[in-house]
Amino acid sequence: MAVIMISDVPGATPDMMEEMRQAGVLDRLKAAPGFKGHWSGPTGSGYRVIELWESPDDWRAWYDGTVKPNLPPGVEATEPTFIDLTMELQPG
């Protein structure tokens, strides 16, 4: 069953996320096994990431292998929340 992953990154900024994009992290995300979608944006205390994955294990492999090594010094994401996807509705 697919899962919704929600993670906060305290202290992160849109500029930091842009640096990760420029480093090719988001391009690799598109091809990550189990990846289905990404939505993110700034919050009052940092940055929030919401993604759709086939499983928490797929997300963990992606995070540990690609995201974690590319986070700026001193920035660490909180442990994510996973919610089982029970309904998906798209326009059209």
Stockholm file with secondary structure:
# STOCKHOLM 1.0

chainA/1-92         MAVIMISDVPGATPDMMEEMRQAGVLDRLKAAPGFKGHWSGPTGSGYRVIELWESPDDWRAWYDGTVKPNLPPGVEATEPTFIDLTMELQPG
#=GR chainA/1-92 SS CCEEEEEEEETCCHHHHHHHHHTTHHHHHHTSTTEEEEEEEECSSEEEEEEEESCHHHHHHHIIIIIGGGSCTTCCCCCCEEEECCCCCCCC
#=GC SS_cons        CCEEEEEEEETCCHHHHHHHHHTTHHHHHHTSTTEEEEEEEECSSEEEEEEEESCHHHHHHHIIIIIGGGSCTTCCCCCCEEEECCCCCCCC
//
